[in-house]
Amino acid sequence: MECVSPILKSSGQWEAVIENVWEALRDMFEVQKSLSCGTHIHVAPWKRNYTLGEAKTIAFACCYYERYIVSCLPTARRDNPYCMRNSKVSSRMGHFYQLKTTDGLAWIAYDINTRNDFGQLISYMQGASNDRRVLWNFCNLCDSSKGTIEFRGGRHMRGWHRAVAWVAFVQVFVLMALEEVRTRGISGIVRVVNRILEHFTNFEHARRP
């Protein structure tokens, strides 16, 4: 079964909505563990679409932190065919990413910065086939009625605590990437997102298995 939420505003009572849904599910069904399941989280600005510049900033943050984000995922979601690492489906970006050097990241930053539209950015991040089954899916940027960036790495859920945590993680990752670039440049992303990842990893480990 697939559950799809309505559009929720981050400044609203979205946590309560998710909690209520899970309470209803537990009342009606026996929720079982299934490693084949996952959670997809869509984020977008309220009542507008991302600018190309914003999308580029988020895309670079996704590349820069890919291995760290993957380290937060449960084993079943790492290199899962429905949420493959972007660096493994984008040949050019993957080539520079595998160098694991500052020069490699600089080339990725250059490539992203020189994309002229959303279509080119999507192809760079998701390969020539624009495969949606990646960790960070940018394809909806070309659909003005949606305009979201989708994180597909969320684990299977059996309750509202982790659901809220994963939604919050994606929101904060995107928002802080944008805000820190505006105020402190790329070094700001590194400092703040490192803190986000540390807190989230501690949360996930504390709640396992």
N, C-alpha and C positions, 0 to 999 in steps of 0.2 A: 504494500500500500504506500502511496505517496501522499504526503501532506504538503500543501502549498499555503503559505500565509498570505494575508492581504499585505499591501504596502504599509510598512510601519515607519513612523517618524522617530528618529533617534532621540529627539527631545521630548517624546511622548512616553506613555506607559507601556512600551513595547515588551518589557520584561514580564509584566503581568499578563499580557496576551499569550505569550509563550507558556507561562506557567499554567494558565487556565486550559490551554489546549492539551497539555500533557496530563493534567488532572482528569480531563474528560476522556482521553485515550485510555488511561489506566482504569477508569471506571467501566469502560465498554469492552476493552480487549485485554488479553494477557500479552503484555509487551515482552518479547523475547529478544535475546542477543543474536545478531546476525552480522558477521563481518563483511558480508557482501553489500551491506547498505552503507549509505553515506549521506552527508549533508552538504547542500549547495547554498551559498549565501550571496545574494546580489546587493550591491551598494551603488548609490547614485546620489548626486546633490538633490536637495528638495526643490521640486518644481522647476528644474532646469536640467540641462545636460552637461556633462563634462566638456570643458574646452580641450582642444588638442594638446595644449601645453600641460594641462592637468593630467591628462591620460599618459603623456610621455613621462611625467614625473613619477606617477604610480608604477608605470611599466618598469622604469629603472630600479625603483625600490624593490619590486618583485624579483628582478634579476639579481640584484645585489644580495638580497637576503634569502635566496631560494634554498640553499643548503641548510640554513638555520631554521627556516619554516618547516622544511621536510623533517628535520630532527624532532620537531614538536608533534609530528603526525604519528598515530599508531601504525604499527607495522603493516596492517592490512591496507592502509591508504598510501603507503610509500610506493611509488612507481606502479600504482594501480592503473589498469588500462583506461579507466574513466576519469583519472586525474593525473595524467603523466606530467612530469616536470617539463616546463616550457623549454628548458635548455636541451631537452632530449628530442623535441619535435622540430625545433628551429635550427636548421643546419648551421647558418652563419653565426647566430648568437651562441649556439652550443659550442662551436669551435673556439670562440674567444673565451667563453665561460670555462671550458675545460683547461685553459692555460693557467687558471688560478693565480693570475698576476694582476698588478695594478694596471699594466698596459692593456691586458685583456678587458678589464672593466672599462677602461677609457675608450676602447673601441666600441664596446656595447653602448656606452653613453653617447658617443658620436653617432652611431647608427640610429639610435632612437631619436636623437635630436634632429636628424636630417630626414625623418619620415615626413612627407608632405600632407598626409591626410590619415584618417582613421583606418582606411583600408590598408595602406602601407604599413601602419603600425601593427595591425592585427597579423598581417602576413609575416612580419618580422618576429612577433612574439609566438606565433602558433604555426609557423611553417606555411609553405605555399598552398596547402589544402585548407588552411584556416580551420584546422581541427578543433572543435569545441571541447574535446575530452582532455583538457589540460588543467593544471593546477589553478592557473589564472586565465579565465576566458574573457577576452576583450571583444568578442564578436558582436555583442549587443550594442556596442557604441555606434554601429552603422544603422541601427534601427532607432530613429528618433522617438518612437513611442515607448521604447524601453530605456535605452541609454545607460545600462548598468555595466559594471565590471563584476564578474562572477568568480567567487572563490569556491572551488569544487573539492577541496581537500578535507572538509569536515568529516569527523568520524561518525559511525552509527550512533544513534541516540536512544537512550532508554528513560530519559527524564529531562526535566527542564533546566537543571543546574548546568550541565555541560552545554546544552543548546544555547543558553544565555551567554555562557563564557565564550563559545566559538563566534557567535554574532558580535559580541563586544570586541573580541580580538581583531576581527576583520575590519570593523568600523574604525577602531583606534589606529590600526596599522595604516589604513588609507588616509585618515585625517591627519595624523602626525607626519606622514611622509609629505603631504602637501604643505602643512603649516611650517614645518621646520625648514623646508626648502625656501619658503618665502622669507623667513626671518634669519636663518643661519647658514643656508647653503647645504650642500650635500653632507658636510660633517655633522650637521644637526640631525639628519636622518639617522646616521650611524649611531649617534649617542642615544637618541630617544628610542629608536626601534630596538636597540640592544636591550634596553630596560624592559620594554614591552615583552619581548621574547623570553627574557629571564623569568618575569612574573608568570607568564602563561605556562611555561614549561614546569615551573614549580607547582602550579595548580593541577595540571594534568597528572603529574607524578603522584601528587598527594591523593588523587581520587582513583587511582588504578587499584585493582584490575577492572 
